[in-house]
Amino acid sequence: MNIKHQFMQYLAENRKKQSYIDECADFADHLNAVFDAKPTAAEGITAFINRIRPRGLVVVKTAYLFLDEYARFAEVGQPLLAESIRLGCRQIFEQTAKDEVRRRKQSILPIPMDARIDPQYLGELTNEQFVAVFGDFQQLVIACYDDIETAPFVWGYPDFYSTGGYYNRVNDILFALAFCGKYRNGALIVNAVKFFGYTGVKRHKKLELVVSGLERFGFVFESFNKKSSEFSVSYPKNPYIISALYAYASAIDEKEKQDWKYGVAVNGFSYRYIEDASTQTHERVFLARMDYASEALRNIQIWLHAEAAKYGYTIDPEEPEEKGCMLYKKGSKRWLLVGQRSDGSVFSKAIFREAHIHTTMAALYSKFPDTFKSNCTLCGGNKSPDVKCSMRIEFIVDDKARRCCAYLSFVFNNLMLDDVKMIMELFKLENKIR
């Protein structure tokens, strides 16, 4: 009996569900096929996960559970395989943590020295002093991230399969300290019950390792334990660092937002949230988001913002973005979505069902031929043209019938401002915006 069958028997003896056993049998085949090529541990596990990934995140999570169980089972019969599985997983988890930390570090854009701060956040500091202190605070967080990137597990970062929110450890803890505390004489006096019960804290394992890391960088925690009614946090090297953190936490309005809505700007400690509103040309969420945009997208969004305002569409502060794009709304109606890909290129997605009858669509067909190719395949091609489908979009280009799926259509890539203006005109026709 080979190890795969022994493993199946092991699962059955441990009363695992048959559906899980069947799934593990398939996983074992893929794993054995990968390791037959004798890759390194990390290469082998990466290749295995890449085979599974198209099935979705739920299946990927199950695959990692399988790897953990398979390694424990293989310790006796094939210890080298067990060691390779564990080593490969650990290397992947470590690299994932490093990548996540690097991305968060790079999202911290230094505050401009000429920034004007909302007076309510200055406290006893002048504007220039506060800007300097806030810049020091940003650099302190960056320094922490530099250290985490060298050894994420020392800071308690996940050594198991996890989703993105679990890599926001430093920000979550810093925010929670301010949300659950009061600023007093250069320190935060934190309600321990509230802090340890806070959602952004409870999601993280090995909390003491984050605290130890922050202490190595100059923070001082006193009476920090679950049995205390309160504890204090200070930064003796520069007490105003704590006031900068507290001011920022007050500005992002924790009570009205869920942390998963914060996005890159809030988690990047954008100064826009503490900037004097009287100096801002647009909503702070718009300016904060545009600080991360390419010049092309910034120019487009400034035009879109003004165009949307003409028709009564505005940014809802409770829902400022959708699918990574600025979202303008008028009641339940939504404006054209335009966003930016990781390479800086600009894209848009717009559904056109009625606008195909307008002669101006010919310009779009010509400019973006790939956008209007038939792609009605989401159902696997099982529905004939005679079967009604609410997601099917049918139209004619150059006397040839096209059939597209609304889920996949219509995506425009590498846009410039003139392209967006052309799409916008047809979007208004399609959605009867007058």
C-alpha positions in Angstrom: 0.0 0.0 0.0 1.6 3.4 -1.1 1.7 6.4 1.2 -1.3 8.0 -0.5 -3.6 5.1 0.3 -2.2 4.9 3.8 -3.1 8.5 4.2 -6.6 8.0 2.9 -7.0 5.2 5.4 -5.6 7.4 8.2 -8.2 10.1 7.4 -11.0 7.5 7.4 -9.9 6.1 10.7 -9.9 9.7 12.1 -13.5 10.0 10.9 -12.9 12.8 8.4 -15.8 13.6 6.1 -15.8 11.7 2.8 -15.9 14.9 0.9 -12.7 16.0 2.6 -11.0 12.6 2.0 -11.8 12.8 -1.7 -10.4 16.3 -1.9 -7.3 15.2 -0.1 -6.8 12.3 -2.5 -6.8 14.8 -5.3 -4.4 17.1 -3.4 -2.1 14.1 -2.8 -1.9 13.4 -6.5 -1.0 17.0 -7.3 1.6 17.1 -4.5 3.3 13.9 -5.6 3.4 15.0 -9.2 5.1 18.2 -8.1 7.7 16.6 -5.9 8.5 14.0 -8.5 10.3 16.8 -10.3 12.6 17.2 -7.3 12.2 20.9 -6.8 13.3 22.9 -3.7 10.9 22.9 -0.8 9.6 26.3 -1.6 9.4 25.7 -5.3 7.5 22.5 -4.7 4.9 23.9 -2.4 4.5 27.0 -4.6 4.0 24.8 -7.7 1.4 22.8 -5.7 -0.5 25.8 -4.5 -0.5 27.3 -8.0 -2.2 24.2 -9.3 -4.9 24.7 -6.7 -5.2 28.4 -6.7 -7.7 28.7 -9.7 -10.3 26.9 -7.6 -10.6 29.8 -5.2 -9.3 31.0 -1.8 -11.6 28.5 0.2 -10.0 25.6 -1.6 -6.5 27.0 -1.2 -7.1 27.3 2.6 -8.2 23.6 2.6 -5.1 22.7 0.6 -2.9 24.2 3.3 -4.8 22.3 6.0 -4.1 19.2 3.9 -0.4 20.0 3.7 -0.2 20.3 7.5 -2.0 17.1 8.1 -0.1 15.3 5.3 3.2 16.4 6.8 2.2 15.1 10.3 1.2 11.8 8.8 4.4 11.5 6.6 6.8 12.0 9.5 7.1 8.2 10.1 7.1 6.8 6.5 8.6 9.7 4.6 10.3 12.1 7.0 12.1 14.0 4.2 8.8 14.7 2.5 7.3 15.9 5.7 10.3 18.2 6.3 10.1 19.6 2.7 6.4 20.3 3.1 6.9 22.2 6.4 9.9 24.1 5.1 8.2 25.0 1.9 5.1 26.3 3.7 7.2 28.3 6.2 9.2 29.9 3.4 6.1 30.9 1.6 4.5 32.3 4.7 7.6 34.3 5.5 7.9 35.7 2.0 4.2 36.6 2.0 4.7 38.5 5.2 7.7 40.3 3.8 5.8 41.3 0.7 2.8 42.5 2.7 5.0 44.5 5.0 6.9 46.1 2.1 3.6 47.1 0.5 2.4 48.8 3.7 5.7 50.5 4.2 5.7 51.9 0.7 2.2 53.3 1.2 3.5 55.7 3.9 4.0 59.0 1.9 6.0 61.6 3.9 4.0 64.6 5.0 5.0 67.8 3.1 6.8 70.3 5.2 4.5 73.0 4.1 1.3 71.1 5.1 -1.3 73.1 7.0 -2.8 71.2 9.9 -6.3 71.5 11.2 -5.9 73.6 14.4 -8.0 71.2 16.5 -5.1 68.7 16.3 -2.2 70.9 17.1 -2.6 70.9 20.9 0.3 72.9 22.3 2.4 72.6 19.2 2.8 75.1 16.4 1.9 74.0 12.9 5.6 73.6 12.0 6.3 71.6 15.1 3.3 69.3 14.5 4.3 68.6 10.9 7.8 67.7 12.1 6.5 65.4 14.8 4.1 63.7 12.4 6.9 63.2 10.0 8.9 61.6 12.8 6.0 59.3 13.6 5.7 58.2 10.0 9.5 57.4 9.9 9.2 55.5 13.2 6.5 53.2 11.7 8.7 52.8 8.5 11.6 51.8 10.7 9.4 49.2 12.4 8.4 47.8 9.0 12.1 47.7 7.9 12.8 45.5 10.9 9.7 43.3 10.4 10.8 42.7 6.8 14.0 41.1 7.9 12.3 38.7 10.4 8.5 38.8 10.3 8.0 35.8 12.6 9.9 37.6 15.4 7.1 40.2 15.3 4.5 37.4 15.4 3.4 37.6 11.7 1.4 34.6 10.5 3.4 31.4 10.0 0.3 29.9 8.6 -2.0 30.6 5.6 -3.8 33.8 6.2 -5.6 36.7 4.4 -4.4 40.3 4.1 -6.0 41.7 7.2 -3.8 39.6 9.5 -0.7 41.4 8.1 -1.9 44.8 9.3 -0.6 44.0 12.8 1.3 47.2 13.5 -1.4 49.6 12.3 -4.2 47.7 14.0 -2.4 47.7 17.3 -1.4 51.4 17.1 -4.9 52.5 16.1 -6.4 50.4 18.9 -4.2 51.9 21.5 -5.5 55.4 20.5 -9.1 54.3 20.0 -9.2 52.7 23.4 -7.1 55.3 25.2 -7.0 58.9 26.3 -4.0 61.2 25.8 -2.5 62.5 29.0 0.8 64.2 29.5 2.7 62.5 26.7 1.2 59.1 27.2 -1.9 57.1 26.3 -3.9 55.7 29.2 -5.6 52.7 27.6 -8.7 50.9 28.8 -7.4 47.4 28.9 -10.8 45.7 28.7 -11.8 47.7 25.7 -8.4 47.2 24.0 -8.2 43.4 24.4 -11.8 43.1 23.3 -11.3 45.3 20.2 -11.9 43.6 16.9 -8.6 44.9 15.4 -6.7 43.4 18.3 -8.5 40.1 18.7 -7.8 39.0 15.1 -4.1 38.9 15.8 -2.2 36.0 17.4 1.0 36.4 19.5 0.1 40.0 20.4 3.0 40.1 22.9 5.5 39.8 20.0 4.1 43.0 18.4 4.4 44.8 21.7 8.0 43.5 22.2 8.8 44.8 18.8 7.4 48.2 19.5 9.3 48.3 22.8 12.6 47.7 20.9 11.8 50.8 18.9 11.3 53.0 22.0 7.7 52.6 23.1 7.2 51.9 26.8 4.2 49.8 27.9 3.4 49.7 31.6 1.0 47.3 33.3 0.2 45.7 29.9 -1.8 42.6 30.6 -5.4 41.4 30.4 -5.8 41.5 34.2 -5.2 45.2 34.4 -8.1 47.7 34.2 -5.8 50.1 32.3 -2.3 50.3 31.0 -0.1 53.2 29.7 1.9 53.6 26.5 4.5 56.3 26.1 7.5 57.2 23.8 10.0 58.9 26.1 12.4 59.8 23.3 9.8 62.1 21.9 6.5 62.3 23.8 4.8 64.2 21.0 4.9 61.1 18.9 2.1 59.8 21.0 0.1 63.0 20.5 0.6 62.7 16.7 -0.8 59.1 16.8 -3.7 60.2 19.0 -4.5 63.2 16.7 -4.5 61.0 13.6 -6.7 58.3 15.2 -9.2 61.0 16.2 -9.2 62.4 12.6 -10.0 59.1 10.9 -13.2 58.9 12.9 -13.0 55.3 14.1 -16.6 55.2 15.4 -18.1 55.7 11.9 -15.9 53.4 9.9 -15.0 49.7 9.8 -11.3 49.1 9.7 -11.6 47.0 6.6 -12.8 50.2 4.8 -9.7 52.2 5.7 -7.8 51.4 2.5 -4.2 52.4 1.5 -4.5 56.1 2.4 -5.7 55.7 6.0 -3.3 52.8 6.7 -0.5 54.8 5.1 -1.0 57.6 7.7 -2.0 60.1 5.0 -1.7 63.7 6.3 -4.8 64.6 4.3 -6.9 63.4 7.3 -5.4 66.0 9.6 -5.0 68.7 7.0 -6.8 72.0 7.4 -10.0 71.6 5.3 -10.0 75.2 4.4 -6.9 74.6 2.3 -8.2 71.5 0.5 -9.5 71.8 -3.1 -11.6 68.6 -2.9 -12.9 66.1 -0.3 -10.1 64.8 1.9 -10.8 61.2 0.8 -10.4 62.2 -2.8 -7.1 64.1 -2.2 -5.8 61.2 -0.1 -6.6 58.7 -2.8 -5.2 60.8 -5.5 -1.8 61.1 -3.7 -1.3 57.5 -4.7 -2.6 57.9 -8.3 -0.5 58.2 -11.4 -0.5 61.6 -13.1 -2.8 60.2 -15.8 -5.4 59.0 -13.4 -5.1 62.1 -11.3 -5.9 64.3 -14.3 -8.8 62.1 -15.3 -10.3 62.0 -11.8 -10.1 65.8 -11.4 -12.1 66.1 -14.7 -14.5 63.3 -13.6 -15.0 64.9 -10.2 -16.0 68.2 -11.9 -18.2 66.5 -14.5 -20.0 64.4 -11.9 -20.8 67.6 -9.9 -22.5 69.1 -12.9 -25.1 66.3 -12.7 -25.4 66.2 -8.9 -23.1 63.2 -8.3 -20.8 63.4 -5.2 -18.5 61.2 -3.2 -20.2 59.5 -0.3 -17.8 59.6 2.6 -19.2 56.3 3.9 -18.6 54.6 0.5 -16.0 56.6 -1.3 -14.6 53.8 -3.4 -15.8 50.8 -5.4 -13.6 48.1 -7.0 -10.6 50.4 -6.3 -12.1 53.4 -8.1 -13.4 56.7 -6.8 -17.2 56.3 -6.5 -19.6 59.2 -7.3 -23.2 58.7 -6.4 -26.6 60.4 -6.7 -28.9 58.5 -4.5 -28.6 54.9 -5.7 -27.2 55.8 -9.1 -23.5 55.4 -9.7 -21.1 57.4 -11.9 -18.6 55.9 -14.3 -15.8 53.9 -12.5 -12.3 54.7 -13.5 -9.3 53.2 -11.7 -5.6 52.4 -11.9 -3.8 49.0 -12.2 -0.7 48.1 -10.4 1.5 49.2 -13.3 -0.1 52.6 -13.2 -2.2 52.2 -16.3 -5.8 53.5 -16.2 -8.8 51.3 -16.8 -12.6 51.6 -16.8 -15.5 49.1 -16.8 -18.9 50.1 -18.1 -22.0 48.1 -19.1 -23.5 49.1 -22.5 -26.8 47.5 -23.4 -28.7 50.3 -25.1 -25.9 52.6 -26.3 -24.9 50.3 -29.2 -27.6 51.9 -31.3 -25.8 55.2 -31.2 -23.5 56.0 -34.1 -20.9 57.3 -31.7 -20.2 53.8 -30.5 -18.3 53.2 -33.7 -15.5 55.3 -32.4 -15.2 53.0 -29.3 -15.4 49.9 -31.4 -12.5 51.2 -33.5 -10.4 52.4 -30.6 -10.9 49.4 -28.4 -11.5 46.3 -30.6 -10.4 43.8 -27.9 -13.0 45.3 -25.5 -15.9 44.4 -27.8 -14.9 40.8 -28.7 -17.5 38.1 -28.0 -16.9 36.6 -24.6 -20.2 35.0 -23.7 -18.6 31.9 -22.1 -19.2 32.3 -18.4 -21.9 29.7 -18.4 -19.5 27.3 -20.3 -21.4 27.9 -23.5 -24.3 25.7 -22.3 -26.9 28.3 -23.1 -27.9 28.6 -26.7 -28.8 31.9 -28.3 -32.4 31.0 -27.9 -32.2 30.7 -24.2 -32.8 33.9 -22.3 -29.9 35.2 -20.2 -30.1 38.4 -18.3 -26.3 38.8 -18.4 -26.1 38.5 -22.2 -25.4 41.6 -24.3 -25.9 41.2 -28.0 -24.9 43.8 -30.6 -23.5 44.2 -34.1 -20.1 45.5 -35.2 -19.2 45.7 -38.9 -22.3 43.6 -39.7 -21.1 40.8 -37.4 -23.1 39.7 -34.4 -21.3 39.9 -31.0 -22.4 38.2 -27.8 -20.9 39.4 -24.5 -21.4 38.6 -20.9 -22.1 41.6 -18.6 -19.9 40.1 -15.9 -16.9 40.4 -18.2 -17.8 43.4 -20.2 -16.9 46.1 -21.1 -13.3 46.7 -19.8 -11.3 49.6 -21.3 -7.5 49.6 -20.8 -4.7 52.1 -21.1 -7.0 55.1 -21.0 -6.1 58.7 -21.5 -8.4 61.7 -20.7 -9.8 62.0 -24.2 -10.7 58.2 -24.1 -12.6 58.7 -20.8 -14.5 61.7 -22.2 -15.6 59.6 -25.1 -16.7 56.7 -22.8 -18.4 59.2 -20.5 -20.6 60.6 -23.2 -21.9 57.1 -24.1 -22.2 56.3 -20.4 -24.5 59.3 -20.0 -26.6 58.2 -22.9 -26.8 54.6 -21.7 -27.8 55.6 -18.2 -30.1 58.5 -19.3 -28.0 61.1 -17.3 -29.2 64.6 -18.2 
